[in-house]
Amino acid sequence: MSHEPYAACIEACNACAVACNHCAASCLEGQEVKMMAKCIALDTDCAAICQLASAAMARGSEHLAAICPLCAE
């Protein structure tokens, strides 16, 4: 199965994962890391879900109907 129909979504998910990882890393460099713990955790979860969605689309996974809405949320 070709992943071409999902190319734009794959690109968007990859860009989102990069942005979330960047945000988490930036929060970790701040002086109030403890105060940013929830933000860092959410950034990490978001990046992981975006990477999962991207990989699932690239594979044409049968679980896209469950994974993609979670990623979008």
TAZISUL-V225588 format. One record per helix or strand. SS is the DSSP state (H for helix, E for strand). FROM is the first residue (numbers start at 1). LEN is the number of residues. If there is no record, write none. Layout:
ss	from	len
SS	FROM	LEN
SS	FROM	LEN
//
This chain:
ss	from	len
H	4	26
H	34	26
H	64	9
//
